Structure formats: structure tokens, C-alpha cells
Amino acid sequence: MPLVRITMPAVFSPAQRAALSEGVHRALVDVAKAPADDKFQILELAPPDSIVFTPSYLGISHRAPVVIVQVFMNVGRTVEVKKALYASLADNIIAAAPVRREDVIVNLVEVPRENWSFGGGAMSYPP
């Protein structure tokens, strides 16, 4: 816990991608209290025209480049922690790559602890 998928335009440099990856991990460790040695990420590089988004949604204007972060993690974080995590993720991503705060989209997917296997074909967190 957690497993993170970061979808970003392929135009970002290797250094920007590494900084973005580290910034996402740092937010999860600092705010969501994920273990520091628990870094499992899928960096998905997409051609700029393959990230499709609505120009305006819920009063927020979007424009390219857009970064989408999907975090799968254990159930149990409070609404306050989630709000702080969204803010920290946006702060760290905009510090790492040329992205506006409005163009950082985050989706949290909470799962029960028994839904994880980190290898060996075994349940990682038995009940």
C-alpha cells in the first residue's frame, strides 16, 4: 500500500518525470503516512493528444499538460487527510513539472487490506 498510477504527457524530461514520481511518493509518506520504503508506481507516458479532458469541470478550467494520479490504498484515511493529500500532491507535482495546479487530477481508490499481494502469491495483510 499504496499503488500509484501517474499518467503524464511524454513530453516531460526524464528529470521532470523522476521529480514528479518522487514528489508523489513524498506526499503519500508525509501526509497519508505510507511507509517510506513502500514505493510502487506505474509511470504512464502518453502522447499529449491521448490524455482527454473536459476544458472546464466543476468550475475548474483545464488545459494541457494534464497529469492524472490514481492512488490505490487501504481504507481508513479521514476526509481531512485526503484533502491535505490532494493539496500536497498538487504542490509537489507543480514543483516538479510545468503543470498548473488546476491540471493535477487525483483519484483515490480505497480497498480493504486483504486485497493486496506484494509478491509470493500470498496475501500481504492477512486478516
N, C-alpha and C positions, 0 to 999 in steps of 0.2 A: 504494500500500500504506500503510495499511490502509483497508478499507471497513468502516464500523461501522453496525449497525442497533441502535437503542435503542428498546425498546418500554416505554412507561410509561403510567400512568393519565393520562387527560386532565384530571384534577383539579389537576395541578401548574400553578402560575402560570407565565407567560412568563419571569419572572426565575429561577424554580427550574429550568425547562427549559434556559435558557441556561447556568446554572451547572453543571447536570448534564452538558450537552454539553461544556463547557469542561473539566470535571473528568475526563471520559473521555479527551478528547484529551491533556490534560496527563499522565495516567498512561501513555498509549501513547508519548508523546515521552520522558518521563523514564525509564521502565522498559524499554520494548520498543525504544527508540531509533528510533522512527519520525521522519521528518523533520518539523520544526515546521510547515512550510508544506503538509504533506500531511494536510489535514483533509477527509475525505469521510464524511458521516454522514447516515443516514436517521433522523429522529426520528419515531417512530410513536406517535401519541397514541391510546390505546384507552379506550373506556368501561370503568370499573372492573370490571364484570362480564364483560368479554370477555378478560381475562387469567386463564386457567385454570391452576391449580397444585394439586399434592398438598399437603395440610396438613402432612405430615411425610415427608421422604425422606432416606435415609442418616443418620438421626438428627438432622436439622436441621428445626426447626419453621418453617413458613412461614405468613405472614398478609399480607393486603393492607395497604398497597400493595406490589406486587412490581415490580421493574424488571428487565428482561431485556436483556442486552447481548450481541450477537453480533458477533464481530470476524473478518473475513476478512483474512488477512495471509500474507506469504511464509513458506514453510517455513524452519526453521532455528533457532528460539529454543530454549534449553535448558529443562529442567524447572524449574530454579531461577528463570529469568527469568519463566516462566509463573506460578509460584507468587507471585512478587513482583508481577506484573501483576494477578493476581486480588485481592491484598490492597490494592494501590493503587487499583484501580477501586472496590472497596467503600468504602475510606476517602473517596475523592473524591465518590462518589455520596451517601453518608450525610451528608457536609458540605453538600451542595447541596440536598437534598430530604428530606422527612420519611419516610425509609425505614430500616428496621432492617438491620444488616449481613447478617443471615440471609436477607433478602429481596432481595438482589442476586444474580441468577443470570447467569453468564457462560458463553458458549460460544465457543471459539476454533476457527476453521476455517482450516487451513493449506493453501495452494495453491502450486503451482510458479510461479516468476516469470513464465513465459511465458503465464500465464493472465490477464494484466492488459492492458487497453487503457484509458488515461485520456483518450481522445479521438482524433479524426482518423482513426478506423478503422484504427489501426496498433497493433502490439504494442509496449507501453511498455518492456518489458525484454527485448529480443531476446537469444537465446542466444549 
